[in-house]
Amino acid sequence: MFEIRGTTIIGVKKGNSIVVAGDGQVTLGESVVMKGNARKVRRIYNDQVVVGFAGSTADAFTLCEKFEGNLQKYSGNLMRSAVELAQSWRGNEALRQLNAMMIVADKENLLIVTGVGDVMEPEHGVCAIGSGGNYALAAGRALSENTNLSAREIAEKAMKIAGEICIFTNGNLTVEEV
C-alpha cells in the first residue's frame, strides 16, 4: 500500500444531501507546499457526479478520466462505473501502479474507490481519504452523530479540524453538493 500525502477529502451523506469537500494543498515531498489552491473535488458527467481524489495528481486525473468514461458507458450508473474502474485498476498492470484514491458521489450514493479493487460505501455516512483523512473522518463522524448540522456544515467543520492537525492539509476548501 502507498502513503498518500498532501490532501484530505471527505464525503458526508446526511438526509437527502451528499457533500464532498477537499483542501487545496499540493505538497512536494514532506517539506514544501507547491500550491495552496488546487481543486481536487470536481463535478463530472454533466455535473451529476462529484469526484474527490487524493494521491499523485497525474494518477488521479488518469483515474478520473477512466471513471468518467465508465459513467458514459454505463449511462451514469455510479456503482457499476466504480466497480468497473476498481476491477480494471486492479487487473491492469499499468493502472495498478497508479497512486491515488477517490471518493465519488451522485444524488443517492457515496463511495470510496481504491487501487486495490475496493469499492466501499461508508457505514456511518462519512468517509475520508488522504493524509488528513483519519482526522476528518473522526471529526465528521462525531459531528454527524452528535449534532444537527447539515452535511455541508459537517464536511466544512471536519475539514477545518483536519487542517489544524495534519500539516499536509490546508483550509482552502472546495465543497460540492449533489
C-alpha positions as CSV (number, residue, x, y, z in Angstrom):
1,M,0.0,0.0,0.0
2,F,1.1,3.5,-0.6
3,E,1.2,6.5,1.6
4,I,-0.8,9.5,0.4
5,R,0.4,12.9,1.4
6,G,-0.8,16.4,0.6
7,T,-4.5,16.3,0.7
8,T,-7.7,15.5,2.6
9,I,-11.0,14.7,1.0
10,I,-14.2,14.0,3.0
11,G,-17.6,12.8,1.9
12,V,-20.7,13.2,4.0
13,K,-24.2,11.8,3.4
14,K,-26.9,13.1,5.7
15,G,-30.6,13.2,5.0
16,N,-31.1,13.9,1.3
17,S,-27.8,15.6,0.9
18,I,-24.3,14.4,-0.1
19,V,-21.3,16.6,0.1
20,V,-17.7,16.1,-1.0
21,A,-15.1,18.5,0.2
22,G,-11.3,18.7,-0.2
23,D,-8.5,21.0,0.6
24,G,-6.2,22.8,-1.9
25,Q,-2.7,21.9,-0.7
26,V,-0.2,20.3,-3.1
27,T,2.9,19.1,-1.3
28,L,6.3,18.3,-2.8
29,G,7.9,15.7,-0.5
30,E,7.5,16.3,3.2
31,S,8.6,19.9,3.5
32,V,7.5,22.1,0.5
33,V,4.0,23.4,-0.2
34,M,3.9,23.8,-4.0
35,K,0.4,25.1,-4.3
36,G,-2.3,26.0,-1.9
37,N,-5.4,26.4,-4.1
38,A,-5.6,23.2,-6.1
39,R,-9.1,21.8,-6.9
40,K,-9.2,18.2,-6.0
41,V,-13.0,18.0,-5.9
42,R,-14.7,18.3,-9.3
43,R,-18.1,17.8,-11.0
44,I,-18.2,15.4,-13.9
45,Y,-20.8,13.6,-16.1
46,N,-22.9,16.7,-16.8
47,D,-22.4,17.9,-13.2
48,Q,-24.4,14.9,-11.9
49,V,-21.4,13.3,-10.2
50,V,-18.8,14.7,-7.8
51,V,-15.3,13.1,-7.5
52,G,-12.6,14.0,-5.0
53,F,-9.2,12.5,-5.3
54,A,-6.1,12.1,-3.1
55,G,-2.6,11.0,-4.2
56,S,-0.5,11.7,-7.2
57,T,-2.2,14.4,-9.3
58,A,-1.4,12.9,-12.6
59,D,-2.5,9.4,-11.4
60,A,-5.7,10.9,-10.0
61,F,-6.5,12.7,-13.3
62,T,-6.0,9.4,-15.2
63,L,-8.4,7.6,-12.9
64,C,-11.0,10.4,-13.1
65,E,-10.9,10.2,-16.9
66,K,-11.3,6.4,-16.8
67,F,-14.2,6.8,-14.3
68,E,-15.9,9.4,-16.4
69,G,-15.6,7.1,-19.4
70,N,-17.3,4.4,-17.4
71,L,-20.1,6.7,-16.4
72,Q,-20.6,7.4,-20.1
73,K,-20.5,3.7,-20.9
74,Y,-23.0,2.8,-18.2
75,S,-25.4,5.7,-18.5
76,G,-24.4,7.4,-15.3
77,N,-24.7,4.3,-13.1
78,L,-22.3,5.3,-10.3
79,M,-22.0,1.9,-8.6
80,R,-21.4,0.0,-11.9
81,S,-18.9,2.6,-13.1
82,A,-17.0,2.5,-9.8
83,V,-16.9,-1.4,-9.7
84,E,-15.7,-1.5,-13.3
85,L,-13.0,1.1,-12.5
86,A,-11.8,-0.8,-9.5
87,Q,-11.7,-4.1,-11.5
88,S,-9.7,-2.6,-14.3
89,W,-7.5,-0.7,-11.8
90,R,-6.6,-3.9,-10.0
91,G,-6.4,-6.1,-13.1
92,N,-4.3,-3.9,-15.4
93,E,-0.6,-3.8,-14.6
94,A,-0.1,-0.2,-15.7
95,L,-3.1,1.1,-13.9
96,R,-2.1,-0.9,-10.8
97,Q,0.9,1.4,-10.4
98,L,-1.3,4.5,-10.1
99,N,-1.0,6.1,-6.7
100,A,-4.4,7.6,-5.8
101,M,-7.8,7.1,-4.2
102,M,-11.2,8.6,-5.0
103,I,-14.4,9.5,-3.3
104,V,-17.3,9.5,-5.8
105,A,-20.9,10.6,-5.3
106,D,-24.2,11.2,-7.0
107,K,-27.6,12.1,-5.6
108,E,-28.0,8.7,-4.0
109,N,-24.6,7.1,-3.4
110,L,-21.3,7.9,-1.7
111,L,-18.4,5.6,-2.4
112,I,-14.6,5.2,-1.9
113,V,-12.8,3.6,-4.8
114,T,-9.2,2.3,-4.1
115,G,-6.4,0.9,-6.2
116,V,-6.6,-2.5,-4.6
117,G,-10.0,-3.1,-6.1
118,D,-12.2,-1.9,-3.2
119,V,-15.5,0.0,-3.7
120,M,-16.8,0.8,-0.3
121,E,-20.0,2.6,0.9
122,P,-19.4,4.3,4.2
123,E,-21.0,2.6,7.2
124,H,-22.0,5.8,9.0
125,G,-22.5,8.2,6.1
126,V,-19.0,9.7,6.4
127,C,-15.8,8.7,4.5
128,A,-12.5,10.4,4.1
129,I,-9.2,9.8,2.3
130,G,-5.7,11.3,2.1
131,S,-3.1,12.3,4.6
132,G,-5.7,14.0,6.9
133,G,-8.4,11.5,6.1
134,N,-8.5,9.8,9.5
135,Y,-8.7,13.2,11.3
136,A,-11.5,14.4,9.0
137,L,-13.3,11.0,9.4
138,A,-13.2,11.1,13.2
139,A,-14.4,14.7,13.3
140,G,-17.1,14.1,10.7
141,R,-18.5,11.0,12.4
142,A,-18.6,12.8,15.8
143,L,-20.3,15.8,14.3
144,S,-22.8,13.7,12.3
145,E,-23.8,11.5,15.3
146,N,-23.9,14.3,17.9
147,T,-25.2,17.4,16.2
148,N,-28.0,18.6,13.9
149,L,-25.5,20.2,11.4
150,S,-26.1,19.7,7.7
151,A,-23.9,17.5,5.5
152,R,-22.2,20.7,4.2
153,E,-21.6,22.1,7.7
154,I,-20.2,18.7,8.9
155,A,-17.8,18.5,5.9
156,E,-16.6,22.0,6.4
157,K,-16.0,21.7,10.1
158,A,-14.4,18.3,9.8
159,M,-12.0,19.7,7.2
160,K,-11.2,22.6,9.4
161,I,-10.2,20.2,12.2
162,A,-8.2,18.0,9.9
163,G,-6.4,21.1,8.6
164,E,-5.4,22.1,12.1
165,I,-3.9,18.7,12.8
166,C,-2.4,17.5,9.5
167,I,0.5,19.5,8.1
168,F,-0.4,18.3,4.6
169,T,-3.9,19.8,4.7
170,N,-4.9,23.4,4.4
171,G,-8.0,25.4,4.9
172,N,-8.6,26.4,1.2
173,L,-11.7,24.2,0.6
174,T,-13.6,23.2,-2.5
175,V,-17.1,21.9,-1.5
176,E,-19.5,20.3,-3.9
177,E,-23.0,19.1,-3.0
178,V,-25.1,16.7,-5.1
